[in-house]
Amino acid sequence: MQSLRSICLVASILAVAACEASYPRDEIAPPADRYEQFYPAGADQDVREYEDEFSQSNPARIASYRAALTQVPRTRGVNILALSGGGQHGAYGAGVLNGWTASGNRPKFDIVTGISTGALIAPFAFLGPEYDDRIERFYTQSTTRDVVRLDLGGALFGKGFLAKTTPLRAAIERELSDDVINKIAQEHDKGRRLFVGTTNIDAERPVTWDIGAIAMIGTEKSRQLIRQVVLASASIPVVFEPVSISVTDGDILREELHVDGGLTREVFAYPHGIEMRKLLKRSGLSGRQNRIWVIHNKKLEAHYAPQAENATAVAQRAFELLIRAQSIGDIERIVEQGARDGLVTNLTWIPVEFDVQPEEAFDKDYMTKLFALGRFAGQQKDAWLYDVSSLY
C-alpha cells in the first residue's frame, strides 16, 4: 500500500468485482421499523444520540450539557474544542495542541468533540497537556503498516473492505488503557464532556457518543465499547473494515455497522437543536468569553493545479473537493450556531502554502513535518482566525 490514491483505485475495482459475493445482514442488523429502539449492549440509550434528530424533550441530554456549563468557573467563559477528520493530516491538530501547551495559553476545554482522526486525538486533548506526548508519538512515529494491514481478500470475497485495522485497534487498546478511561470518567463526573462521532452506515445517519457517560459505567464491556467507537470513527469506508457494535432492545441482540464519522460530518461542536444561549444564561455565563475552537485537519482554500487525465487522479481530486465542501458547510453551521448562542468561533487549518505531499496513506516523514508546522502554529496567536462569523 504505497498511497491512499492507489488504495482508493484498487478499492473501487474490487468493490465492483465483489458485488455479487456480498453477504446480507438482514438477520443480524436491527429491524428497519424499530432500529432506533436499540442501544449498545452493556449501556443504555443515554450514551448516544442521532445527531440529526436532537430533541429538546430529551431531559437527560439537556441535563448533560447543563452540567458541562455549571462546572465552568464564572471568572471565564466556556471553551469547546472541535477536532475534524483528516486521516494522517491529524498530525496538524496534534501539533497545534502541543504548541498551544508550550505557549502557556491553552485553555481547559469544557467540551471536546472529535470526528475520524479527531476522535483519536479527542480523549487526550480532553484529559489535558500531560497527554500531549501520546498524540505526538502516534502522529510522528506511525507508518501505514502501524495503522492498517492490506487484506485484498476482504474485497475479493465480498467483505467490503481493503485493509484490516488490526494495528490501529491494538494502538487504541494500548493508549486508551483502563487507567485513561477511568480518568475520563472522573472528568465526566466533574461535569466536563467528551463526544465522538461515528456514522451508522445501516441507518445512514450520524451518531454522537457520550464517551464520558460510557466510561462512568465502569465495566470491561463499556471500556471496550469506547475503543470500538473511537476505532469506528476513524474507519474510512471501503478502505478500512467497518466496526460491528452489539446492540439490544432489551430482548434480542443485534449488530450495527459503524464507520468513519466524516462520512456524515467533518466536524461538530454541539447539536444544532440545543438552546445553548438559554443554558449559558442559566449557568451565569452570558456575556463571558464563550468560545468554540475548531481545529480543521485539512486545507480549506481552493488551489489551482492542472488536472491529470486519468481516472485515479480525477477520483482523488473529486474526493478532496467533496471533503472540502462538506467541511466548509460544517464550519459555517458551527459559526451560525455560535453567533446564535453567544459563542465566538475561532478556527485554524492547514495553510495552503504547506506543499509537502505524502507518499503513502500514513507517511511518517510527512506527518512529522506537518506536526512541526502545527506546533509552530499553536504557539502563534495569528495562526487562529478569530471570530469566524466576520466572514459570513
C-alpha positions as CSV (number, residue, x, y, z in Angstrom):
1,M,0.0,0.0,0.0
2,Q,2.1,2.9,-1.3
3,S,-0.5,5.7,-1.3
4,L,-4.1,6.5,-0.4
5,R,-4.7,7.2,-4.1
6,S,-3.7,3.7,-5.2
7,I,-5.8,2.2,-2.3
8,C,-8.9,4.1,-3.5
9,L,-8.4,2.9,-7.1
10,V,-8.0,-0.7,-6.2
11,A,-10.9,-0.4,-3.7
12,S,-13.2,0.8,-6.5
13,I,-12.2,-2.0,-8.9
14,L,-12.5,-4.7,-6.2
15,A,-15.8,-3.4,-4.9
16,V,-17.3,-3.8,-8.4
17,A,-15.7,-7.3,-8.8
18,A,-17.0,-8.4,-5.5
19,C,-20.6,-7.1,-5.6
20,E,-22.0,-10.5,-6.4
21,A,-20.3,-12.0,-3.4
22,S,-21.6,-9.7,-0.8
23,Y,-23.1,-11.1,2.4
24,P,-26.6,-9.8,3.5
25,R,-27.0,-8.9,7.2
26,D,-30.8,-8.9,7.4
27,E,-30.8,-11.4,10.2
28,I,-28.0,-9.7,12.1
29,A,-28.9,-6.0,11.9
30,P,-31.7,-4.4,13.9
31,P,-35.1,-4.4,12.0
32,A,-35.7,-1.3,9.9
33,D,-39.0,-0.5,11.5
34,R,-37.6,-0.2,15.0
35,Y,-33.8,0.2,14.8
36,E,-33.9,3.4,16.9
37,Q,-35.1,1.4,19.9
38,F,-31.8,-0.5,20.0
39,Y,-29.0,0.7,22.2
40,P,-25.4,-0.5,22.9
41,A,-25.3,-3.8,24.8
42,G,-24.0,-3.1,28.3
43,A,-25.0,0.6,28.2
44,D,-28.3,2.4,27.7
45,Q,-30.0,4.9,25.3
46,D,-28.5,7.9,27.1
47,V,-24.9,7.3,26.0
48,R,-25.5,8.2,22.3
49,E,-27.9,10.0,20.0
50,Y,-28.6,10.5,16.4
51,E,-27.1,13.9,15.7
52,D,-29.7,14.8,13.0
53,E,-32.6,14.3,15.4
54,F,-31.7,16.1,18.6
55,S,-34.8,16.8,20.7
56,Q,-35.3,19.4,23.4
57,S,-37.6,16.9,25.0
58,N,-34.6,14.7,26.0
59,P,-34.2,15.7,29.6
60,A,-31.1,13.5,30.1
61,R,-29.2,15.1,27.3
62,I,-30.2,18.7,28.3
63,A,-29.1,17.9,31.8
64,S,-25.7,16.6,30.5
65,Y,-25.0,19.9,28.7
66,R,-26.2,21.9,31.6
67,A,-23.8,20.0,33.9
68,A,-20.9,20.9,31.5
69,L,-21.7,24.6,31.8
70,T,-22.4,24.5,35.5
71,Q,-18.8,23.4,36.3
72,V,-17.2,26.4,34.4
73,P,-15.8,29.0,36.7
74,R,-17.6,32.3,36.4
75,T,-14.2,34.0,36.0
76,R,-14.0,32.7,32.5
77,G,-16.3,31.6,29.7
78,V,-16.9,28.1,28.3
79,N,-14.3,26.6,25.9
80,I,-15.5,24.0,23.3
81,L,-12.8,22.2,21.2
82,A,-14.0,20.7,17.9
83,L,-11.5,18.4,16.1
84,S,-12.1,17.5,12.5
85,G,-11.4,14.4,10.4
86,G,-8.4,14.3,8.1
87,G,-6.6,10.9,8.3
88,Q,-2.8,11.4,8.6
89,H,-3.4,15.2,8.4
90,G,-4.4,14.9,12.0
91,A,-0.7,15.5,12.7
92,Y,-1.6,19.2,12.3
93,G,-4.1,19.2,15.1
94,A,-1.8,17.1,17.3
95,G,1.0,19.7,16.7
96,V,-1.4,22.7,17.3
97,L,-2.3,21.2,20.8
98,N,1.4,20.6,21.6
99,G,2.3,24.2,20.5
100,W,-0.6,25.6,22.4
101,T,0.6,23.9,25.5
102,A,4.1,25.3,25.0
103,S,2.7,28.8,24.6
104,G,1.1,28.7,28.0
105,N,-2.2,30.0,26.6
106,R,-4.0,26.7,26.1
107,P,-7.4,26.8,27.9
108,K,-9.0,24.0,29.7
109,F,-11.7,22.6,27.5
110,D,-15.1,22.0,29.0
111,I,-16.5,20.1,25.9
112,V,-14.4,18.3,23.4
113,T,-15.7,16.7,20.2
114,G,-13.8,14.5,17.6
115,I,-14.5,13.0,14.2
116,S,-12.3,10.4,12.5
117,T,-8.7,11.3,13.1
118,G,-10.1,13.9,15.5
119,A,-11.6,11.1,17.5
120,L,-8.1,9.6,18.0
121,I,-6.9,13.0,19.4
122,A,-10.0,14.0,21.4
123,P,-9.6,11.8,24.5
124,F,-6.1,13.1,25.1
125,A,-7.0,16.7,24.3
126,F,-9.8,16.3,26.8
127,L,-7.5,15.0,29.6
128,G,-5.0,17.8,29.1
129,P,-1.4,18.7,28.3
130,E,0.1,15.8,30.2
131,Y,-1.2,13.6,27.4
132,D,0.4,15.6,24.6
133,D,3.2,13.1,24.2
134,R,0.8,10.3,23.3
135,I,-0.7,12.1,20.3
136,E,2.8,13.4,19.3
137,R,4.1,9.8,19.3
138,F,1.2,8.5,17.2
139,Y,1.4,11.2,14.5
140,T,5.2,11.3,14.3
141,Q,6.2,7.7,14.7
142,S,3.5,5.7,12.9
143,T,3.7,4.4,9.4
144,T,0.9,2.8,7.2
145,R,1.7,-0.7,8.4
146,D,1.4,0.6,12.0
147,V,-2.2,1.5,11.3
148,V,-3.6,-1.0,8.8
149,R,-2.9,-4.3,7.1
150,L,-3.7,-4.8,3.5
151,D,-6.4,-7.5,3.0
152,L,-7.3,-8.0,-0.6
153,G,-9.4,-10.9,0.3
154,G,-11.7,-8.6,2.2
155,A,-12.8,-7.0,-1.1
156,L,-12.4,-10.1,-3.4
157,F,-14.7,-12.2,-1.3
158,G,-17.3,-9.5,-0.6
159,K,-16.4,-8.4,2.9
160,G,-16.5,-4.7,1.8
161,F,-13.0,-3.5,2.8
162,L,-9.4,-3.5,1.6
163,A,-7.5,-3.3,4.8
164,K,-7.8,-4.6,8.3
165,T,-7.3,-2.1,11.2
166,T,-5.8,-4.6,13.5
167,P,-2.7,-2.5,14.2
168,L,-4.8,0.6,14.9
169,R,-7.1,-1.4,17.1
170,A,-4.1,-2.5,19.1
171,A,-2.8,1.1,19.4
172,I,-6.2,2.3,20.6
173,E,-6.3,-0.6,23.1
174,R,-2.8,0.4,24.3
175,E,-3.3,4.1,24.5
176,L,-6.9,4.1,25.7
177,S,-6.0,2.0,28.7
178,D,-8.3,1.3,31.6
179,D,-6.5,3.9,33.6
180,V,-7.0,6.6,30.9
181,I,-10.7,5.7,30.6
182,N,-11.1,5.9,34.4
183,K,-9.6,9.4,34.2
184,I,-12.1,10.3,31.5
185,A,-14.9,9.1,33.9
186,Q,-13.5,11.2,36.7
187,E,-13.6,14.3,34.5
188,H,-17.1,13.5,33.3
189,D,-18.2,13.2,36.9
190,K,-17.0,16.8,37.4
191,G,-19.2,17.9,34.5
192,R,-16.8,18.1,31.6
193,R,-18.0,16.3,28.4
194,L,-16.3,14.3,25.6
195,F,-18.1,13.4,22.4
196,V,-17.1,11.3,19.4
197,G,-19.0,11.0,16.2
198,T,-19.5,7.9,14.0
199,T,-21.7,7.0,11.1
200,N,-24.3,4.2,11.5
201,I,-24.0,3.0,7.9
202,D,-27.0,0.8,8.3
203,A,-29.2,3.8,9.1
204,E,-27.1,6.3,7.0
205,R,-27.1,8.7,10.0
206,P,-24.5,10.5,12.2
207,V,-24.3,9.2,15.8
208,T,-22.8,11.2,18.7
209,W,-21.4,9.1,21.5
210,D,-21.0,10.4,25.1
211,I,-17.7,8.9,25.9
212,G,-17.6,10.1,29.5
213,A,-21.0,8.6,30.2
214,I,-19.9,5.3,28.8
215,A,-16.7,5.5,30.9
216,M,-18.8,6.1,34.0
217,I,-20.4,2.6,33.6
218,G,-17.0,1.2,34.6
219,T,-17.2,-2.3,33.2
220,E,-14.9,-4.1,30.8
221,K,-17.7,-4.1,28.2
222,S,-18.1,-0.3,28.5
223,R,-14.4,0.3,28.1
224,Q,-14.3,-2.0,25.0
225,L,-17.3,0.0,23.6
226,I,-15.3,3.2,23.9
227,R,-12.4,1.7,22.0
228,Q,-14.8,0.4,19.3
229,V,-16.4,3.8,18.9
230,V,-13.1,5.6,18.5
231,L,-11.9,2.9,16.0
232,A,-15.2,3.2,14.1
233,S,-14.9,6.9,13.9
234,A,-11.6,6.6,12.1
235,S,-12.5,3.7,9.8
236,I,-12.7,5.0,6.2
237,P,-15.5,3.1,4.4
238,V,-14.3,0.6,1.7
239,V,-10.6,1.2,2.6
240,F,-10.9,0.1,6.3
241,E,-13.1,-2.6,7.7
242,P,-16.3,-1.3,9.4
243,V,-16.8,-1.8,13.1
244,S,-19.6,-4.1,14.4
245,I,-21.2,-2.9,17.6
246,S,-23.5,-5.1,19.6
247,V,-26.9,-3.5,20.3
248,T,-30.1,-4.7,22.0
249,D,-33.7,-3.6,22.5
250,G,-33.7,-5.3,25.9
251,D,-34.7,-8.6,24.5
252,I,-32.8,-9.6,21.4
253,L,-29.1,-8.9,20.5
254,R,-28.2,-7.5,17.0
255,E,-25.2,-5.9,15.3
256,E,-24.8,-2.4,13.9
257,L,-22.1,-1.4,11.5
258,H,-20.3,1.9,12.2
259,V,-17.8,3.7,10.1
260,D,-15.9,7.0,9.8
261,G,-17.8,9.9,11.3
262,G,-16.5,12.0,8.5
263,L,-19.0,10.3,6.1
264,T,-21.8,12.4,7.6
265,R,-20.0,15.4,9.0
266,E,-16.4,16.5,9.2
267,V,-16.5,18.5,12.4
268,F,-19.2,19.4,15.0
269,A,-19.5,21.3,18.3
270,Y,-22.9,20.5,19.8
271,P,-26.3,19.6,18.5
272,H,-28.0,22.4,16.5
273,G,-31.2,21.9,18.3
274,I,-29.9,22.6,21.8
275,E,-30.8,26.0,23.2
276,M,-27.2,26.8,24.3
277,R,-27.9,30.5,24.8
278,K,-30.5,29.6,27.4
279,L,-28.2,27.2,29.1
280,L,-25.4,29.8,29.2
281,K,-27.7,32.3,30.8
282,R,-28.9,29.9,33.4
283,S,-25.3,29.0,34.2
284,G,-24.3,32.6,34.6
285,L,-22.1,32.6,31.6
286,S,-23.9,35.0,29.3
287,G,-21.6,37.8,28.3
288,R,-18.4,35.9,29.2
289,Q,-15.8,35.0,26.6
290,N,-17.5,31.8,25.5
291,R,-15.6,30.2,22.6
292,I,-15.6,27.4,20.1
293,W,-12.1,26.4,19.0
294,V,-12.2,24.5,15.7
295,I,-9.0,22.6,14.6
296,H,-9.6,21.6,11.0
297,N,-7.1,19.0,9.9
298,K,-7.2,19.7,6.2
299,K,-6.8,22.7,3.8
300,L,-9.8,24.9,3.1
301,E,-8.6,27.1,0.3
302,A,-9.1,26.1,-3.4
303,H,-5.8,25.7,-5.2
304,Y,-5.1,25.7,-8.9
305,A,-3.3,22.7,-10.5
306,P,-3.8,21.3,-14.0
307,Q,-5.7,18.0,-13.7
308,A,-4.0,14.9,-14.9
309,E,-6.2,12.9,-17.3
310,N,-6.5,9.6,-15.6
311,A,-9.3,8.0,-13.6
312,T,-7.3,7.7,-10.4
313,A,-6.2,11.3,-10.3
314,V,-9.7,12.6,-11.1
315,A,-11.3,10.4,-8.5
316,Q,-8.7,11.6,-5.9
317,R,-9.3,15.2,-6.6
318,A,-13.1,14.8,-6.7
319,F,-12.9,13.1,-3.3
320,E,-10.8,16.0,-1.9
321,L,-13.3,18.5,-3.3
322,L,-16.2,16.8,-1.7
323,I,-14.5,16.7,1.7
324,R,-13.6,20.4,1.5
325,A,-17.1,21.4,0.5
326,Q,-18.6,19.4,3.4
327,S,-16.0,20.8,5.8
328,I,-16.9,24.4,4.8
329,G,-20.6,23.6,5.3
330,D,-19.9,22.1,8.7
331,I,-17.8,25.1,9.8
332,E,-20.5,27.5,8.6
333,R,-23.0,25.6,10.7
334,I,-20.8,25.9,13.8
335,V,-20.3,29.6,13.2
336,E,-24.0,30.1,12.8
337,Q,-24.7,28.2,16.0
338,G,-22.1,30.2,17.9
339,A,-23.4,33.5,16.7
340,R,-27.0,32.5,17.6
341,D,-26.0,31.4,21.1
342,G,-23.4,33.9,22.0
343,L,-20.2,32.0,21.4
344,V,-17.3,33.2,19.3
345,T,-15.9,30.6,16.8
346,N,-12.1,30.5,16.3
347,L,-10.6,28.4,13.5
348,T,-7.2,27.1,12.5
349,W,-6.5,24.9,9.5
350,I,-3.6,23.6,7.4
351,P,-2.4,26.6,5.3
352,V,-2.5,26.2,1.5
353,E,1.2,27.1,1.4
354,F,2.2,23.8,3.0
355,D,3.0,21.9,-0.2
356,V,4.6,18.7,1.2
357,Q,3.0,15.7,-0.3
358,P,2.6,12.3,1.5
359,E,4.0,9.2,-0.3
360,E,1.6,6.7,1.4
361,A,-1.6,6.6,3.5
362,F,0.3,7.2,6.7
363,D,3.6,8.8,5.8
364,K,5.9,9.2,8.8
365,D,8.0,11.9,7.3
366,Y,5.0,13.9,6.0
367,M,3.3,13.7,9.4
368,T,6.4,14.8,11.3
369,K,6.7,17.9,9.1
370,L,3.0,18.6,9.4
371,F,3.2,18.1,13.2
372,A,6.1,20.6,13.3
373,L,4.0,23.1,11.3
374,G,1.0,22.6,13.7
375,R,3.3,23.0,16.7
376,F,4.6,26.3,15.4
377,A,1.1,27.5,14.6
378,G,-0.1,26.5,18.1
379,Q,2.3,29.0,19.6
380,Q,1.2,31.9,17.4
381,K,-1.8,34.0,18.1
382,D,-2.2,34.8,14.4
383,A,-2.5,31.2,13.5
384,W,-6.1,31.4,14.5
385,L,-8.8,33.1,12.6
386,Y,-10.6,34.8,15.5
387,D,-14.4,35.3,15.3
388,V,-15.0,33.4,12.1
389,S,-18.5,35.0,11.9
390,S,-16.9,38.1,10.5
391,L,-16.5,36.1,7.2
392,Y,-20.2,35.5,6.8
